[in-house]
Amino acid sequence: MILSDIKDYIQAQGQASLKDIAAKFDLPESALQEMLAHWERKGKIKRLDQSRCVNPCGQKCTSCPLQCLMIYQWRWPDQDS
């Protein structure tokens, strides 16, 4: 059931960081990455590259921890890659 709960959460949010998803479901980020990989393999979500991520400070850089920069986005059927 947790996989469908994660799917529902990301769908509702449109996109979410690994850190936010882990906090929502009270899961370790390492375990969550394996679950998110399931949806990535199915083409349902994609991990946004770091260049699209704006850090909480508003700057585009890599000074935040990696987990903050790992953003997952739900892919709708009509969405381009």
N, C-alpha and C positions, 0 to 999 in steps of 0.2 A: 504493500500500500504506500510506502514512503515514496516510491518512484512517481506514482500518480500525484501525490501531495506536492512533491517538488515541481512537477509539470504544471499543476494548477497554480502554484505560487508564481512561477516565472511567467506564465501566461497572463496572470492578473497584473503583474508589475510591468510586463513588457520586457524588462531587463533587470537584472539584479547582480550584485557582486557576490563572489564566493563567501566573503565575510558575512554579508547580510543573510544569505541563505543558511549558512552554518548556524548563525544566531537564531534565526527563525525556528529551525528544527532541532536545535541543541545537539548538533552533530559535529564531530571533528572534521576540519576542512579536508584532511587527507581522505577520509571515508566518503565524504560528499563528492570529491573530485571523481571518484570511481563511479558514483551514481550518475553524475552529470555526463560522464563519458558515454554512458548508455544512450542518453538522448542525443548526444553529438553524433554517435555512430548511426543513429536512425535519421539524422538530418533535421531533427526537430528544434534543436538549439544550436547556437554557434557562440563560440568564445570570441569576444571582440578583441582586436589587437590593442596593445597599450597606447598606440598613437591616438585612438579615439577616446580614450579615457581622460577625463578631467578630474584631477585630484581634488579633495575637499578644500584645499587652499585656492583652487581655481587655476592652478598652473599645470601645463602639460609637461611633466617630467617623470622621473622614476625614483623620486626620493621617498615615496610611500612604500610600505611593505608590499610584496608581490600579491598577497591575498587581496589587498584593497584594489589592485589593478585588474584582477581577474573578473571580468564582467561577462555574464552570460545573457544572451538575448534569445527570446522565443522567435522562431522562424515561422511565419504564417505561410500558407500554401502559395499565395501569389507574390511572396517576397523574393526579390532577386538575391543572389549570393553576394 
